[in-house]
Amino acid sequence: MKNLLKFFLFVALLSLAISALYDYQLHRGKLSTPGRRTPEKYTLADNPNVDPKQVASLDALNRERRALVSSVVPSVVAVKTSKKIAIQRQNELDPFGFFFRRPRTFRNPNEEALVQNSLGSGVIVTNEGHIITNNHVVDQVDEIEVQLSDGRSKKARLVGADSQVDLAVLKIDDPGVKPLKLADSDTVQAGDFVLAIGNPFGFEETVTDGIISSKGRPNRADVFNDLLQTNAAINPGNSGGPLINLRGEVVGINAAIISRSGGSQGIGFAIPSNTVRTALESLLKQGRIIRGYLGILTRALQSGQGNGETEGAIVDEVVPGSPAAEAQLQKGDVIRKFDGRDVKSFPELRNLVSQVELNKKVELEILRDGQSMKVTAQIREQPIDYQPGRVVPRQGLPQPAPRGPDEQNESGGGLAAIHVGELTPEIVRQLDLPNGVRGVVVTGVDPDAGAADLQKGDVIEEVNQQPVPSLADYKKVVSSLDPNQTQVLSVCRHRSRSFLVLRPR
């Protein structure tokens, strides 16, 4: 009995000792139990490490930038489009049901229609509710809807569009819209601060900032202006949104990027606001873009031409019956000034000609056989079937050999070594391509093409922003390109899209 009492006393003392040790460790913070915790001691900083007076200018810049953004965002809209795509009915299982809604009535019982939804951006530019966006945002769609910054959605009407300049004008009925002013893009300089605002990946009212990286970047060969380059982040969905200067004016409409990933890599392009203004007024007044026409084929001067000076455009060919022919321009003439403005290159001349009022008589200052002289040309509207003047390759460079009508690769720099074929529904199924993809399929690439990233089976959807939905369209576009210029391809591989840059070799 005595031993049993000793045992119980030992157990009690041991329990007390363990409990005391546990409480000691708990108060020291080395143990914790669920629901029980001793508050940690902490002290937050009371003052910033930087004296606000030392960064007063940065603080003022921050406030000004907020004011700038808040003043322009209400004028930017999200453009939402829908397009019906007919497909053959195979079974009741719809793998696209999460992305498309299926109409219930069809003319052909063996066909179904999927509704494909797309997103873009736009900017309000008139008090009457006209909106500028890209043509490729609203091209061949069935319905257009815009979402305003306050969340309201409005049905939009397509007033006019032009695929060459990649601009479209929409109209909504809302008396309370706040338009933005179109700036004079001729005054824009590299280094200018800009904001890009739009709807990338569906995130409305996204604002990114950067600078104008460069001006006069070559656009596709058949349009009448060059592009502004910016490092402001532009992503899919930004198309049609504005590029804004420090005064809250539109200096450009975001149109394209160069990227290997499909997202922003710091090289974006915008259509200059002066081009936008010309296109807008022409579409509203005439229903189409009216382009001025001189009628010459030309190229840039090389060093040593033009009496030692290197600015101007040299005439290589005069189109019979054109304003240039009537003004008696001749092959070899160097155009130095057009309507009082200096001509530094063919793209500048093309831009000036295209924006001149029709039937206006303009004075051209030219250099002929080393002698300066002036001629007068009356600018007319560009013929509908006219292939815009190209930049003729420099003299002395080897010219690509003529190709037969059955050959599937065309002249055009690196594109000459890329072999393509017609994209058929069977090939689309074999390559597991997205529904609605349109372009030409790559059937082979020569080793020296300078297009190592291009593979057999890739689909080229655009060349320099020009859609090439068929082999005939591809040939037409490529044949008009200058082989000495960089070309940009929009490529679809399986279910991903990216851009490929081909530089002259």
C-alpha positions as CSV (number, residue, x, y, z in Angstrom):
1,M,0.0,0.0,0.0
2,K,2.8,2.3,0.9
3,N,4.5,1.6,-2.4
4,L,1.3,2.4,-4.3
5,L,1.0,5.8,-2.6
6,K,4.7,6.5,-3.5
7,F,3.9,5.6,-7.1
8,F,0.9,8.0,-7.3
9,L,2.9,10.7,-5.6
10,F,5.7,10.3,-8.2
11,V,3.2,10.4,-11.1
12,A,1.6,13.6,-9.7
13,L,4.9,15.4,-9.2
14,L,6.0,14.4,-12.7
15,S,2.8,15.7,-14.2
16,L,3.2,19.0,-12.4
17,A,6.8,19.3,-13.6
18,I,5.8,18.6,-17.2
19,S,3.0,21.1,-17.0
20,A,5.3,23.8,-15.5
21,L,7.8,23.1,-18.3
22,Y,5.1,23.4,-21.0
23,D,3.8,26.7,-19.6
24,Y,7.3,28.0,-19.5
25,Q,8.0,27.1,-23.1
26,L,4.7,28.4,-24.2
27,H,5.3,31.8,-22.7
28,R,8.8,31.9,-24.3
29,G,7.1,31.5,-27.7
30,K,8.6,28.1,-28.5
31,L,5.3,26.2,-28.5
32,S,1.9,27.1,-29.9
33,T,-1.5,25.5,-29.8
34,P,-4.4,26.0,-32.2
35,G,-6.5,29.0,-31.1
36,R,-3.9,30.1,-28.6
37,R,-1.1,32.6,-29.5
38,T,0.8,35.2,-27.6
39,P,0.7,38.5,-29.7
40,E,4.0,39.4,-31.4
41,K,5.6,42.7,-30.6
42,Y,5.8,44.9,-33.7
43,T,6.3,48.6,-34.5
44,L,5.4,50.1,-37.9
45,A,7.4,52.9,-39.4
46,D,5.9,56.3,-38.7
47,N,7.7,58.3,-41.5
48,P,8.9,57.6,-45.0
49,N,12.6,57.1,-45.7
50,V,12.5,59.8,-48.3
51,D,11.6,63.4,-47.5
52,P,8.6,64.4,-49.6
53,K,10.3,67.7,-50.3
54,Q,13.1,65.9,-52.0
55,V,10.8,64.2,-54.6
56,A,8.2,67.0,-54.9
57,S,8.6,67.1,-58.7
58,L,7.9,63.3,-58.9
59,D,4.9,63.7,-56.7
60,A,3.6,66.5,-58.9
61,L,4.2,64.2,-62.0
62,N,2.2,61.5,-60.3
63,R,-0.7,63.8,-59.7
64,E,-0.6,65.1,-63.3
65,R,-0.4,61.6,-64.7
66,R,-3.5,60.7,-62.7
67,A,-5.3,63.7,-64.0
68,L,-4.3,62.9,-67.6
69,V,-5.5,59.3,-67.3
70,S,-8.8,60.2,-65.7
71,S,-9.5,62.7,-68.4
72,V,-9.0,60.4,-71.4
73,V,-10.3,57.0,-70.1
74,P,-14.0,58.0,-70.5
75,S,-13.4,58.4,-74.3
76,V,-12.0,54.9,-74.7
77,V,-14.3,52.0,-75.4
78,A,-14.1,48.2,-75.6
79,V,-15.3,46.9,-78.9
80,K,-17.0,43.5,-78.7
81,T,-17.9,41.6,-81.9
82,S,-19.5,38.3,-82.8
83,K,-19.4,36.3,-85.9
84,K,-21.3,33.1,-86.9
85,I,-19.1,30.3,-88.3
86,A,-20.8,27.3,-90.0
87,I,-19.6,23.8,-89.2
88,Q,-20.6,20.3,-90.1
89,R,-22.6,18.6,-87.4
90,Q,-20.9,15.4,-86.3
91,N,-22.5,14.5,-83.0
92,E,-24.2,16.0,-80.1
93,L,-21.1,16.6,-78.1
94,D,-19.9,20.2,-78.4
95,P,-16.3,20.7,-77.3
96,F,-16.6,24.4,-77.9
97,G,-19.7,24.9,-75.7
98,F,-17.8,26.9,-73.1
99,F,-16.6,29.4,-75.7
100,F,-19.5,29.6,-78.2
101,R,-23.3,29.8,-78.0
102,R,-25.2,27.7,-80.5
103,P,-28.2,29.1,-82.4
104,R,-31.1,26.7,-82.6
105,T,-32.4,27.2,-86.1
106,F,-30.4,26.2,-89.2
107,R,-31.2,26.2,-92.9
108,N,-29.1,23.0,-93.4
109,P,-29.9,20.3,-90.8
110,N,-26.3,18.9,-91.3
111,E,-24.7,22.3,-90.4
112,E,-24.4,24.1,-87.2
113,A,-23.3,27.7,-86.5
114,L,-20.9,28.6,-83.8
115,V,-20.7,32.3,-82.7
116,Q,-17.2,33.4,-82.2
117,N,-16.7,36.4,-79.9
118,S,-13.7,38.8,-80.2
119,L,-12.5,41.8,-78.4
120,G,-10.8,45.1,-79.4
121,S,-10.6,48.7,-78.5
122,G,-11.8,52.1,-79.9
123,V,-11.8,55.8,-79.1
124,I,-14.6,58.3,-79.5
125,V,-13.5,61.2,-81.7
126,T,-16.7,63.2,-82.5
127,N,-19.5,64.8,-80.5
128,E,-21.9,62.7,-82.6
129,G,-20.6,59.4,-81.3
130,H,-18.2,58.3,-84.0
131,I,-15.6,55.8,-82.9
132,I,-12.3,55.0,-84.5
133,T,-11.0,51.4,-84.4
134,N,-9.0,49.0,-86.6
135,N,-10.6,47.5,-89.6
136,H,-9.3,44.0,-88.6
137,V,-11.3,44.4,-85.3
138,V,-14.6,44.6,-87.1
139,D,-13.9,42.9,-90.4
140,Q,-16.5,40.4,-91.5
141,V,-18.4,40.3,-88.2
142,D,-22.2,40.0,-87.7
143,E,-22.7,42.2,-84.6
144,I,-20.7,45.1,-83.1
145,E,-21.2,46.3,-79.5
146,V,-19.2,48.8,-77.6
147,Q,-18.8,49.1,-73.8
148,L,-18.3,52.6,-72.4
149,S,-16.1,53.3,-69.4
150,D,-19.2,53.6,-67.1
151,G,-20.2,50.0,-67.9
152,R,-23.0,50.7,-70.4
153,S,-23.1,48.8,-73.6
154,K,-24.3,50.2,-76.9
155,K,-25.0,48.7,-80.3
156,A,-22.6,50.2,-82.8
157,R,-23.2,50.8,-86.6
158,L,-20.3,50.4,-89.0
159,V,-20.1,53.6,-91.0
160,G,-17.2,52.7,-93.2
161,A,-13.9,50.9,-93.2
162,D,-10.7,50.5,-95.2
163,S,-8.6,47.4,-95.1
164,Q,-5.6,49.0,-96.7
165,V,-5.1,51.6,-94.0
166,D,-6.7,49.2,-91.4
167,L,-9.1,51.8,-90.0
168,A,-12.9,51.6,-89.4
169,V,-15.5,54.2,-88.2
170,L,-18.3,53.1,-85.9
171,K,-21.3,55.1,-84.7
172,I,-23.2,54.9,-81.4
173,D,-26.2,57.0,-80.4
174,D,-25.3,58.7,-77.1
175,P,-25.5,62.4,-76.5
176,G,-23.2,62.3,-73.5
177,V,-20.0,61.1,-75.2
178,K,-16.7,62.8,-74.6
179,P,-14.5,62.8,-77.8
180,L,-10.8,63.1,-77.8
181,K,-8.9,65.5,-80.1
182,L,-6.8,64.2,-82.9
183,A,-3.3,65.6,-82.6
184,D,-1.0,66.7,-85.4
185,S,1.2,63.6,-85.7
186,D,3.7,65.4,-87.9
187,T,4.9,67.2,-84.7
188,V,5.5,63.9,-82.8
189,Q,9.1,63.1,-82.1
190,A,11.0,60.1,-80.9
191,G,11.2,60.3,-77.1
192,D,7.8,61.9,-76.6
193,F,5.9,60.4,-73.6
194,V,2.7,58.5,-74.6
195,L,0.0,56.4,-73.0
196,A,-1.6,53.3,-74.7
197,I,-5.2,52.7,-73.5
198,G,-7.4,49.8,-74.4
199,N,-8.9,46.4,-73.7
200,P,-6.0,43.9,-73.7
201,F,-7.1,40.3,-73.1
202,G,-10.5,41.7,-72.0
203,F,-9.2,43.9,-69.2
204,E,-11.0,47.1,-69.8
205,E,-9.4,50.6,-69.4
206,T,-5.9,49.2,-69.1
207,V,-3.3,52.0,-69.2
208,T,0.4,51.5,-70.1
209,D,3.0,54.1,-70.7
210,G,6.1,54.5,-72.8
211,I,7.6,56.8,-75.4
212,I,7.6,57.2,-79.1
213,S,10.5,54.9,-80.1
214,S,10.6,55.9,-83.7
215,K,8.6,57.5,-86.6
216,G,8.1,56.4,-90.2
217,R,8.3,52.7,-89.7
218,P,7.4,51.0,-93.0
219,N,3.8,49.9,-93.2
220,R,2.5,47.5,-95.8
221,A,3.2,48.6,-99.3
222,D,-0.3,49.6,-100.3
223,V,-1.2,52.1,-97.7
224,F,-0.5,55.8,-97.6
225,N,1.3,56.3,-94.3
226,D,4.0,54.9,-92.1
227,L,3.7,53.9,-88.5
228,L,4.7,55.3,-85.1
229,Q,6.7,52.8,-83.1
230,T,6.2,52.8,-79.3
231,N,7.5,50.7,-76.3
232,A,4.2,51.2,-74.4
233,A,2.9,47.7,-73.8
234,I,0.4,46.7,-76.5
235,N,-1.3,43.3,-76.4
236,P,-4.1,41.5,-78.2
237,G,-7.2,43.5,-77.5
238,N,-5.4,46.8,-77.6
239,S,-6.0,47.0,-81.4
240,G,-8.0,50.1,-82.2
241,G,-7.2,51.9,-78.9
242,P,-5.6,55.3,-78.8
243,L,-2.0,56.3,-78.2
244,I,-2.2,59.5,-76.1
245,N,0.2,62.4,-75.7
246,L,0.7,64.6,-72.6
247,R,-2.2,66.9,-73.6
248,G,-4.6,64.1,-73.8
249,E,-4.8,64.1,-77.6
250,V,-4.7,61.1,-79.8
251,V,-1.4,60.8,-81.7
252,G,-2.1,57.3,-83.1
253,I,-4.3,54.3,-83.2
254,N,-2.7,51.1,-81.9
255,A,-2.6,48.6,-84.7
256,A,0.1,45.9,-84.4
257,I,3.0,44.4,-82.5
258,I,6.1,42.4,-83.2
259,S,6.3,39.5,-80.8
260,R,7.6,36.0,-80.7
261,S,5.3,35.2,-77.7
262,G,2.1,36.8,-79.0
263,G,2.2,39.4,-76.2
264,S,4.0,42.7,-75.7
265,Q,7.7,42.6,-76.1
266,G,8.2,46.4,-76.3
267,I,7.7,46.9,-80.1
268,G,4.2,48.2,-80.9
269,F,2.9,50.2,-83.8
270,A,0.3,52.9,-84.2
271,I,-1.3,54.5,-87.2
272,P,-0.5,58.3,-87.1
273,S,-3.4,60.6,-86.1
274,N,-3.0,62.6,-89.4
275,T,-3.7,59.5,-91.3
276,V,-6.6,58.8,-89.0
277,R,-8.1,62.2,-89.5
278,T,-7.8,62.0,-93.3
279,A,-9.4,58.5,-93.3
280,L,-12.2,59.6,-90.9
281,E,-13.2,62.6,-92.9
282,S,-13.1,60.7,-96.2
283,L,-15.2,57.8,-94.8
284,L,-17.8,60.2,-93.3
285,K,-18.0,62.4,-96.4
286,Q,-17.6,59.9,-99.2
287,G,-18.2,56.5,-97.6
288,R,-14.7,55.4,-98.7
289,I,-11.2,56.7,-98.5
290,I,-10.2,59.0,-101.4
291,R,-6.5,58.7,-102.2
292,G,-4.6,61.2,-104.3
293,Y,-2.7,59.8,-107.3
294,L,0.4,61.0,-109.1
295,G,1.3,57.9,-111.1
296,I,5.0,57.1,-110.7
297,L,7.1,54.2,-109.6
298,T,10.1,55.4,-107.6
299,R,12.8,54.5,-105.2
300,A,14.9,56.3,-102.6
301,L,18.1,58.0,-103.5
302,Q,21.4,56.4,-102.8
303,S,24.5,58.2,-101.6
304,G,26.1,60.1,-104.5
305,Q,22.9,60.7,-106.4
306,G,21.2,64.1,-106.6
307,N,24.4,66.2,-106.8
308,G,25.8,64.7,-103.7
309,E,22.7,65.1,-101.7
310,T,20.8,62.1,-100.5
311,E,17.2,63.3,-100.0
312,G,14.4,62.9,-102.5
313,A,12.7,60.2,-104.6
314,I,14.0,59.2,-108.0
315,V,11.4,58.5,-110.7
316,D,11.9,55.0,-112.3
317,E,8.7,54.8,-114.3
318,V,5.9,57.2,-115.2
319,V,2.4,55.6,-115.6
320,P,0.9,56.6,-119.0
321,G,-2.0,58.9,-118.8
322,S,-1.3,59.7,-115.1
323,P,-1.0,63.2,-113.6
324,A,2.8,62.6,-113.6
325,A,2.7,61.9,-117.3
326,E,0.7,65.1,-118.0
327,A,3.2,67.1,-115.9
328,Q,5.9,65.6,-118.2
329,L,7.9,64.0,-115.4
330,Q,10.6,61.7,-116.8
331,K,12.5,58.7,-115.7
332,G,15.5,59.8,-113.7
333,D,13.9,62.9,-112.3
334,V,14.6,63.4,-108.6
335,I,11.6,64.9,-106.7
336,R,12.9,67.1,-104.0
337,K,9.8,69.1,-103.0
338,F,6.0,68.5,-103.3
339,D,3.6,71.4,-102.8
340,G,6.3,73.3,-100.9
341,R,7.2,70.5,-98.6
342,D,10.5,68.7,-98.6
343,V,10.6,65.1,-99.9
344,K,13.2,63.0,-98.1
345,S,12.0,59.6,-99.3
346,F,9.4,57.8,-101.3
347,P,7.2,57.0,-98.3
348,E,7.0,60.7,-97.5
349,L,6.1,61.5,-101.2
350,R,3.5,58.8,-101.2
351,N,1.9,60.2,-98.0
352,L,1.9,63.8,-99.3
353,V,0.3,62.7,-102.6
354,S,-2.4,60.6,-101.0
355,Q,-3.6,63.4,-98.7
356,V,-3.9,66.2,-101.3
357,E,-7.3,67.5,-102.2
358,L,-8.5,66.0,-105.4
359,N,-7.9,68.1,-108.6
360,K,-5.6,70.4,-106.8
361,K,-2.6,71.6,-108.8
362,V,0.6,71.2,-106.9
363,E,4.1,72.4,-107.7
364,L,6.9,69.8,-107.7
365,E,10.5,70.8,-107.4
366,I,12.7,68.3,-109.3
367,L,16.3,67.7,-110.2
368,R,16.8,66.8,-113.9
369,D,20.3,66.2,-115.3
370,G,21.7,68.1,-112.4
371,Q,19.5,71.2,-113.0
372,S,16.7,72.2,-110.6
373,M,13.4,72.9,-112.2
374,K,9.7,73.1,-111.3
375,V,6.6,71.4,-112.8
376,T,2.9,71.4,-112.0
377,A,0.8,68.3,-111.6
378,Q,-3.0,68.1,-111.0
379,I,-3.7,65.4,-108.5
380,R,-6.5,63.0,-109.3
381,E,-8.2,60.2,-107.4
382,Q,-6.3,56.9,-107.4
383,P,-7.9,54.4,-109.8
384,I,-9.7,51.5,-108.2
385,D,-7.6,48.9,-109.9
386,Y,-4.3,50.8,-109.4
387,Q,-1.5,48.9,-107.7
388,P,0.2,51.6,-105.5
389,G,3.7,52.7,-106.5
390,R,6.4,50.5,-105.1
391,V,9.9,51.3,-104.0
392,V,12.0,49.8,-106.9
393,P,15.0,47.8,-105.7
394,R,18.3,49.7,-105.7
395,Q,20.4,49.5,-108.9
396,G,23.1,47.0,-108.9
397,L,21.3,44.5,-106.7
398,P,20.5,41.1,-108.2
399,Q,16.8,40.8,-109.2
400,P,14.8,37.7,-108.6
401,A,14.2,35.6,-111.7
402,P,10.6,35.7,-113.1
403,R,8.4,32.8,-112.0
404,G,5.8,30.8,-113.8
405,P,2.1,31.2,-113.0
406,D,2.1,27.7,-111.4
407,E,4.9,28.4,-108.9
408,Q,3.7,28.9,-105.4
409,N,6.5,31.1,-104.0
410,E,6.8,34.7,-105.2
411,S,9.4,37.4,-105.2
412,G,9.6,39.5,-102.1
413,G,12.9,39.1,-100.2
414,G,12.9,36.3,-97.7
415,L,9.4,35.3,-98.8
416,A,10.9,34.0,-102.1
417,A,12.3,31.0,-100.3
418,I,9.1,30.2,-98.5
419,H,6.8,27.7,-100.3
420,V,3.1,27.8,-99.6
421,G,0.0,26.1,-100.7
422,E,-3.8,26.5,-100.4
423,L,-5.2,25.9,-96.9
424,T,-8.0,23.3,-97.3
425,P,-10.5,22.1,-94.7
426,E,-8.8,18.8,-94.7
427,I,-5.4,20.4,-93.8
428,V,-7.1,22.4,-91.1
429,R,-8.3,19.2,-89.5
430,Q,-5.0,17.4,-89.9
431,L,-3.1,20.2,-88.3
432,D,-5.6,20.7,-85.5
433,L,-6.0,24.4,-86.3
434,P,-8.5,26.7,-84.7
435,N,-11.9,27.1,-86.4
436,G,-12.0,30.1,-88.7
437,V,-8.3,30.2,-89.5
438,R,-7.7,31.6,-92.9
439,G,-4.4,31.8,-94.8
440,V,-1.9,29.8,-96.7
441,V,0.0,26.8,-95.4
442,V,3.8,26.5,-95.5
443,T,4.8,23.5,-97.5
444,G,8.6,24.1,-97.3
445,V,11.3,26.6,-96.4
446,D,14.6,26.9,-98.2
447,P,17.6,26.6,-95.8
448,D,18.9,30.1,-96.6
449,A,15.5,31.8,-96.3
450,G,16.4,33.6,-93.0
451,A,13.2,32.1,-91.5
452,A,14.5,29.4,-89.3
453,D,11.5,29.9,-86.9
454,L,9.0,29.0,-89.7
455,Q,8.0,25.4,-90.1
456,K,6.2,23.2,-92.5
457,G,2.6,23.2,-91.5
458,D,2.6,26.8,-90.2
459,V,-0.2,29.0,-91.5
460,I,0.6,32.5,-92.7
461,E,-2.5,34.6,-92.0
462,E,-1.1,38.1,-92.7
463,V,1.9,39.6,-94.5
464,N,2.7,43.1,-93.2
465,Q,-0.8,43.3,-91.7
466,Q,-2.5,42.4,-95.0
467,P,-4.7,39.3,-94.7
468,V,-3.9,36.5,-97.2
469,P,-6.9,34.2,-97.0
470,S,-6.1,32.4,-100.2
471,L,-3.1,31.5,-102.3
472,A,-4.1,34.1,-104.9
473,D,-4.3,36.9,-102.2
474,Y,-0.9,35.8,-100.9
475,K,0.7,36.0,-104.4
476,K,-0.8,39.4,-105.0
477,V,0.4,40.8,-101.7
478,V,3.9,39.3,-101.9
479,S,4.4,40.5,-105.5
480,S,3.9,44.1,-104.4
481,L,6.5,44.0,-101.7
482,D,10.0,45.6,-101.7
483,P,12.5,42.7,-101.3
484,N,14.9,45.2,-99.5
485,Q,12.4,45.9,-96.7
486,T,11.7,44.0,-93.6
487,Q,8.5,41.9,-93.7
488,V,6.3,40.8,-90.8
489,L,4.3,37.6,-90.9
490,S,1.4,36.7,-88.7
491,V,1.7,33.0,-88.2
492,C,-0.7,30.4,-86.7
493,R,0.9,27.2,-85.5
494,H,-1.5,24.6,-84.1
495,R,-3.6,26.8,-81.7
496,S,-1.1,29.6,-81.0
497,R,-0.4,32.7,-82.9
498,S,2.8,34.8,-83.2
499,F,4.7,37.2,-85.4
500,L,7.8,36.4,-87.5
501,V,10.1,39.1,-88.8
502,L,11.9,38.5,-92.1
503,R,14.8,40.8,-92.8
504,P,16.5,41.2,-96.2
505,R,19.6,39.1,-96.5
